[in-house]
Amino acid sequence: MLPDEVIPKSLRRSFLHKVTNSLLCLITGAFVFLYFRKYVYYFPITVESMWQIFLADINRRKNKRRVQQLYEADADTEKGSGGGKAAVRCLASVVGYREEANLFKRCMESYQGSAGLEIMLVGIDGNEAMDMEMVQIVKNVRNHPFRQHYENFTYPVILYQVYPNTINVAVKEPFGPLATRIAEEYMMEKIEKDPDCKEFTPSDFSGFDFLCSDLKEEAHRYALRKVYELALDILQQHDLLNLDRLSQSFHTICIHQPHVCKKDIMFTNFVFSLALGHAYDIEYLWTSDSDTIVFPDTLHLTIGCMAADPLVGGSCATLSIHNVEDSTIARLGSAAYWSELAITRGQTGAVDAVDCQPGPCATFKLTALEPILFTWYTQTSLGIKTVVNEDRHLTTKLLLSGWRVTFNTQALAATDTPKTLIRWLLQQLRWARATHIETFQYPEVYAIHGPILFVTAMRRFYGPLAIAVFTIRYVLTGDVVHAYSLQDLTCRIVLCTAYNYLCNRQHARMGLGFLMLSQIFYQLPLPGIIFWSTITALEGSWGTRMRNRKENQKKGNVAWENIGAISAVVWWMGVVAACVARYVVSRVLPGMEVPAMCMAAGCVVVGLYVVLLRQG
């Protein structure tokens, strides 16, 4: 087992530090609220966007410097050794469940030639006949020579049976439930042997956990050590701890286990990664999903920049979209990654406190991952085990431990985005639920990392709700609550579009029109999404089916299965339509606002229901 890790002294935060940051958070939050309420009479949305872009650009410039330093180090290495660049050694963990075959093949092929990658773990969340298709793809990927295109880059790739020596590992019981059971049995045994604990019974076991945090931590360490030792035994049985064997070639290990959920296959892969990392003295782990494609320099740039700072425990690359041509929704979603999501993540990246490393493109230092792994897996919220916020909570655990978490704008990975409106809305609802849990359940993270993270998190939650209140009041009364205007919204759209076009045009190449429309596409339904995700924050449903052909043939309508979520967004869009109708009609036909609002809202609500139910 890796030695018990303690937080390095440089990461520890004193009580005074936390108190100071807490006060700064409260003061900054109050200042921002009063400033926008009393002093910004004109263009408040534009002023806010200027601040967001300012922070995002600090992060972008910081990463450009990091990449430049990495390239300079590569050049020095090449001059000194006469060979290629000395990439940081790493592992990769890719997980999936019933992925579409061709997409999974592309994902597997993309890792060929990644600098520094020595072992790739592919975790399949299922062991039924339908799941074996993915297992076979890992080993028997065959393809004719082709050229992999991405925007203005072209990478020649020649592949024939990419990973013929893949080792298949069948895990009989997922490590997550196994470790949980071991920890519970360990604690019950301790309770039975302790005469001071006779009054506690299994029915109030959770209460005893709360009183005996030391015992709980001891049980967690014991359980993790047991599954770690099991992973070592399995690796030994397959002769995967042979140093001479590893030095001969790149290795791929395909792990499959009974289906539970994504979090469970991630936990199993993480335990195997810890075992392999310790055995081969590898410190960094790249993690991704079965629908995500990497490029030749993705791992090198992300991990190389991360390794230059010993206080960075996690980092993520920038996400782009590889199925942008599938539909208009996919193209708008692709543009939204740059016009909205990249700027949002860049704000906290400015202070190295990114609060979400996306599952498709996250990197971890193994010494930072090991101490938080078990508590990450067993997270609960109001007594309910969480399932769909696995990437956000893993990032939260790093931040709570004092590690820096960075967002590398220079490294790219291409993922899949929903190509229908119903799938896109359900994806946004799932992400929003995870955001709410992590935002409010762990306030200590703001005391550790300061007011920028705090203000960004509060704005992300309360901003859309405030807009909803202002909009509903305008629809009902005609009163404008704040100094928002069409001109303000237009300036915001133009400002964000101009920033992306000038600074990220080599990546954000979907056109000015889509960059502008994507902001409306993303922002308009957001209040409805935030409202419904707030009242259903603990719902653990993934929302959509997997992309496997047989999965898509299953009967059922996703829209009907999620009719509450769909209705919240649809009725909110009806309010938006009524707002627009009041604004227009009050200027051209005063006195006809109410009929116009009813007609506009009715048409939008009925139209959206028809579209979404058909797509479901």
Secondary structure as UniProt FT lines:
FT   HELIX           9..11
FT   HELIX           15..34
FT   HELIX           35..39
FT   HELIX           44..81
FT   STRAND          90..96
FT   HELIX           101..110
FT   TURN            111..113
FT   TURN            115..116
FT   STRAND          117..125
FT   HELIX           129..131
FT   HELIX           132..140
FT   STRAND          146..150
FT   TURN            151..152
FT   STRAND          153..157
FT   TURN            164..165
FT   STRAND          167..170
FT   HELIX           175..193
FT   HELIX           195..197
FT   TURN            198..199
FT   HELIX           202..204
FT   HELIX           205..211
FT   HELIX           213..237
FT   TURN            238..239
FT   HELIX           243..248
FT   STRAND          251..257
FT   HELIX           262..280
FT   STRAND          284..289
FT   TURN            290..291
FT   STRAND          293..294
FT   TURN            296..297
FT   HELIX           298..307
FT   TURN            310..311
FT   STRAND          312..321
FT   TURN            324..325
FT   HELIX           328..336
FT   HELIX           337..341
FT   HELIX           342..349
FT   TURN            350..352
FT   HELIX           359..361
FT   STRAND          362..365
FT   HELIX           366..369
FT   HELIX           370..372
FT   HELIX           373..377
FT   STRAND          380..381
FT   TURN            382..383
FT   STRAND          384..385
FT   TURN            388..389
FT   HELIX           390..400
FT   TURN            401..402
FT   STRAND          404..415
FT   HELIX           421..441
FT   HELIX           444..449
FT   HELIX           451..477
FT   HELIX           486..503
FT   TURN            505..507
FT   HELIX           512..523
FT   TURN            524..525
FT   HELIX           526..535
FT   TURN            536..538
FT   HELIX           549..552
FT   HELIX           558..561
FT   HELIX           563..588
FT   TURN            590..591
FT   HELIX           593..615
//
